[in-house]
Amino acid sequence: MRCEEFSLGCPPDLPGDLALAVGTFDGVHLGHQRLIGRLVEGARGAGLPAAVLTFEPHPLEVVRPGNGPGRLTLPEEKAALVAALGVDLLLVMRFDRELAALEASDFAHQVLERMLRARQVYVGFSFSFGRGGRGTPADLLRWGQERGVRVEVMPPVRVGTQVVSSTAIREALTRGAVGRARQMLGRAYAVAGRVIAGDGRGRTLGYPTANVDCPPGKLMPAPGVYAVWVNGDQPGVANFGCRPTFGGGELRLEVYLPGASGDLYGRTVEVAFWRRLRGERAFADAGALARQLEADRRRALEVLRVYTGGTVCYNRRG
């Protein structure tokens, strides 16, 4: 997959007419995956490149400065997830005040038709565009009929009765419901960061942890203790919190890998949150904390372990 960054004043280098899916695609969740799958299917049928148009920074960071949402996927994560869906071209458009001020009709004409040469356009049911988000999928359908552009609006995807959306996933994560977020994402929610030096308390308790430097802007789940997968296949226990037993402090992500050996300092690890085991709380002393850490270890391995006959195996997919 090729990636092109561009802006209103600097158009991308395109191979020709495109089939285009448009959206923010934060999370690349099940709804996004179905939409992009339909894009690829339509593009292949028409002999067109399948392109995804997204925006950086997140539009809400521009229209509501200081109140933008925590990101489910940072740009490099989003690109990798989109590439895995068979897309030919990822178009990343700079979202700024000039773009935010475009009326919906001007966005459709200037960006979709003239700049990107879209012959097919795919959007989700809640898609909005143009100044103030006034443009609706119905407006885009009418524009497509007038301009001879095929427009498809994808209906909502549900998990049970819950409509899958980036907002719903953020809400689940902020209350620690990482299992619910996993259902809507189609994968465990993950955070990648470099292992940095900590205060060493875990080692003195018999549970050495890797302190993960969380990337700025990335949404973190609610403080607590979680069963996690590290680097795809290592079961572990993670604590995201402020360590109240030792007086508190800034929020940190600390991961304990039972049975692991070797120095992780300086390495980048990916922590995938599988299930929340408990909230963070203060303990009377280090001994009480150590006993709880052992209980957390046992519980995490129970959560992450599946039995097939007499064989114990670890299974990230559940």
PEDA-V453734 format. One record per residue. N is the residue number from 1. RES is the residue in one small letter. SS is DSSP state (A for helix, B for strand, O for the rest). OMEGA is omega in degrees with one decimal (NA if undefined). BURIAL is 1 if it has 24 or more other ideal C-beta (glycine too) atoms within 12 Angstrom, else 0. Layout:
n;res;ss;omega;burial
N;RES;SS;OMEGA;BURIAL
N;RES;SS;OMEGA;BURIAL
//
This chain:
n;res;ss;omega;burial
1;m;O;175.9;1
2;r;B;179.1;0
3;c;B;179.0;1
4;e;B;172.4;1
5;e;B;-177.6;0
6;f;B;179.0;1
7;s;B;178.3;0
8;l;O;-177.2;1
9;g;O;-176.5;0
10;c;B;-174.9;0
11;p;O;-179.8;0
12;p;O;174.2;1
13;d;O;-172.6;0
14;l;O;178.7;1
15;p;O;-176.1;0
16;g;O;177.2;0
17;d;O;-174.1;1
18;l;B;157.2;1
19;a;B;-165.1;1
20;l;B;168.5;1
21;a;B;-173.3;1
22;v;B;176.2;1
23;g;O;176.0;1
24;t;O;174.8;1
25;f;O;177.3;1
26;d;O;-177.5;1
27;g;O;-174.3;1
28;v;O;-175.7;1
29;h;O;-175.1;1
30;l;A;177.1;1
31;g;A;176.5;1
32;h;A;-178.6;1
33;q;A;178.6;1
34;r;A;178.7;1
35;l;A;-179.0;1
36;i;A;174.8;1
37;g;A;177.7;1
38;r;A;175.0;1
39;l;A;-176.7;1
40;v;A;178.3;1
41;e;A;-179.7;0
42;g;A;179.8;1
43;a;A;-179.3;1
44;r;A;-179.9;0
45;g;A;-178.2;0
46;a;A;-178.3;0
47;g;O;-179.1;0
48;l;O;171.3;1
49;p;B;176.9;1
50;a;B;-176.4;1
51;a;B;174.5;1
52;v;B;175.4;1
53;l;B;175.4;1
54;t;B;-169.5;1
55;f;B;174.1;1
56;e;B;-5.5;1
57;p;O;176.6;1
58;h;O;-177.0;1
59;p;A;-178.9;1
60;l;A;176.6;1
61;e;A;180.0;1
62;v;A;-176.2;0
63;v;A;176.1;1
64;r;O;-175.6;0
65;p;O;-179.9;0
66;g;O;-179.2;0
67;n;O;178.1;0
68;g;O;-178.3;0
69;p;O;169.3;1
70;g;O;-174.1;1
71;r;B;172.3;1
72;l;O;177.6;1
73;t;O;171.6;1
74;l;O;-172.4;1
75;p;A;-177.5;1
76;e;A;176.7;0
77;e;A;179.8;1
78;k;A;-179.3;1
79;a;A;-179.9;1
80;a;A;-179.5;0
81;l;A;178.8;1
82;v;A;179.9;1
83;a;A;-178.4;0
84;a;O;-179.1;0
85;l;O;174.2;1
86;g;O;-179.7;1
87;v;O;180.0;1
88;d;O;-170.2;1
89;l;B;173.0;1
90;l;B;179.9;1
91;l;B;-178.2;1
92;v;B;-176.8;1
93;m;B;177.6;1
94;r;B;176.9;1
95;f;O;-178.6;1
96;d;O;-177.4;0
97;r;A;179.3;0
98;e;A;179.1;0
99;l;A;-179.8;1
100;a;A;-177.2;1
101;a;O;-179.9;0
102;l;O;172.7;1
103;e;O;-176.6;0
104;a;A;-179.2;1
105;s;A;179.1;0
106;d;A;176.5;1
107;f;A;-179.6;1
108;a;A;-175.9;1
109;h;A;-173.9;1
110;q;A;-173.7;1
111;v;A;-173.9;1
112;l;A;-174.3;1
113;e;A;-172.2;1
114;r;A;-174.4;0
115;m;A;-173.2;1
116;l;O;174.4;1
117;r;O;-178.9;1
118;a;B;174.3;1
119;r;B;172.6;1
120;q;B;178.8;1
121;v;B;-179.3;1
122;y;B;178.2;1
123;v;B;176.5;1
124;g;B;-175.0;1
125;f;O;-177.2;1
126;s;O;-177.2;1
127;f;O;172.9;1
128;s;O;-176.0;1
129;f;B;179.3;1
130;g;O;-175.4;1
131;r;A;179.8;0
132;g;A;-178.3;0
133;g;A;-174.7;0
134;r;O;179.8;0
135;g;B;-177.2;1
136;t;O;173.7;0
137;p;A;177.9;1
138;a;A;176.6;0
139;d;A;-179.3;1
140;l;A;176.3;1
141;l;A;178.9;0
142;r;A;177.5;0
143;w;A;-179.8;1
144;g;A;178.2;1
145;q;A;-180.0;0
146;e;A;-173.0;0
147;r;A;179.9;0
148;g;O;178.6;0
149;v;O;179.0;1
150;r;B;179.3;1
151;v;B;175.3;1
152;e;B;177.7;1
153;v;B;-177.1;1
154;m;B;177.2;1
155;p;O;-179.9;0
156;p;O;171.0;1
157;v;O;-177.9;1
158;r;B;166.4;0
159;v;B;-168.6;1
160;g;O;177.6;0
161;t;O;-176.1;0
162;q;B;172.7;0
163;v;B;-179.4;0
164;v;O;176.9;1
165;s;O;176.8;1
166;s;A;178.9;1
167;t;A;179.9;1
168;a;A;178.9;1
169;i;A;177.3;1
170;r;A;-180.0;1
171;e;A;178.7;1
172;a;A;-178.4;1
173;l;A;-176.9;1
174;t;A;172.0;1
175;r;O;174.9;0
176;g;O;-177.6;1
177;a;O;-174.8;1
178;v;A;175.3;1
179;g;A;177.1;1
180;r;A;176.8;1
181;a;A;179.6;1
182;r;A;179.8;1
183;q;A;-177.6;1
184;m;A;178.3;1
185;l;A;-172.8;1
186;g;O;178.6;1
187;r;O;177.6;1
188;a;O;176.5;1
189;y;B;-172.2;1
190;a;B;175.8;1
191;v;B;178.4;1
192;a;B;178.6;1
193;g;B;-179.9;1
194;r;B;177.8;0
195;v;B;-178.3;1
196;i;B;-180.0;0
197;a;O;175.9;0
198;g;O;-179.0;1
199;d;O;174.2;0
200;g;O;-176.9;0
201;r;A;-179.5;1
202;g;A;-179.7;1
203;r;A;179.7;0
204;t;A;178.1;0
205;l;O;-177.8;1
206;g;O;-179.9;0
207;y;O;-177.8;1
208;p;O;-177.2;1
209;t;O;171.0;1
210;a;B;178.4;1
211;n;B;-173.4;1
212;v;B;178.5;1
213;d;B;-174.4;1
214;c;B;-178.0;1
215;p;O;179.0;1
216;p;O;179.0;0
217;g;O;-178.6;0
218;k;B;178.0;1
219;l;O;176.8;1
220;m;O;177.1;1
221;p;O;179.6;1
222;a;O;175.5;1
223;p;O;179.8;1
224;g;B;-179.3;1
225;v;B;-172.2;1
226;y;B;163.5;1
227;a;B;-173.0;1
228;v;B;165.9;1
229;w;B;179.9;1
230;v;B;-178.7;1
231;n;O;171.9;1
232;g;O;-171.0;0
233;d;O;178.7;0
234;q;B;178.4;1
235;p;B;-178.7;1
236;g;B;176.7;1
237;v;B;179.7;1
238;a;B;170.9;1
239;n;B;172.1;1
240;f;B;-176.8;1
241;g;B;-172.8;1
242;c;O;175.2;0
243;r;O;-174.4;1
244;p;A;178.5;0
245;t;A;-177.0;1
246;f;A;172.8;0
247;g;O;177.3;0
248;g;O;-177.2;0
249;g;O;179.1;0
250;e;O;178.9;0
251;l;O;178.0;0
252;r;B;172.3;1
253;l;B;-179.8;1
254;e;B;-174.6;1
255;v;B;175.5;1
256;y;B;-179.6;1
257;l;O;-179.4;1
258;p;O;175.6;1
259;g;O;-178.2;0
260;a;O;175.9;0
261;s;O;179.7;0
262;g;O;-176.1;0
263;d;O;-180.0;0
264;l;O;-175.3;1
265;y;O;178.3;0
266;g;O;179.9;0
267;r;O;174.3;0
268;t;B;178.4;0
269;v;B;175.2;1
270;e;B;-179.1;1
271;v;B;-179.1;1
272;a;B;-174.1;1
273;f;B;-175.5;1
274;w;B;179.2;1
275;r;B;174.8;1
276;r;B;-178.3;1
277;l;B;-179.1;1
278;r;B;172.7;1
279;g;O;176.7;0
280;e;O;177.2;1
281;r;O;178.8;0
282;a;O;178.0;0
283;f;O;-174.6;0
284;a;O;-179.3;0
285;d;O;-177.3;0
286;a;A;179.4;0
287;g;A;177.9;0
288;a;A;177.7;0
289;l;A;-180.0;1
290;a;A;178.3;0
291;r;A;177.9;0
292;q;A;178.1;1
293;l;A;176.4;1
294;e;A;176.8;0
295;a;A;177.7;0
296;d;A;178.9;1
297;r;A;-179.2;1
298;r;A;-178.5;0
299;r;A;179.9;1
300;a;A;179.7;1
301;l;A;174.9;1
302;e;A;-179.1;0
303;v;A;-173.8;1
304;l;A;-175.5;1
305;r;B;170.6;0
306;v;B;-177.9;0
307;y;B;174.4;0
308;t;B;-172.5;0
309;g;O;178.5;0
310;g;O;-175.0;0
311;t;B;175.5;0
312;v;B;175.6;0
313;c;B;177.8;0
314;y;B;-169.2;1
315;n;O;-179.0;0
316;r;O;-172.9;1
317;r;O;177.3;0
318;g;O;NA;0
//
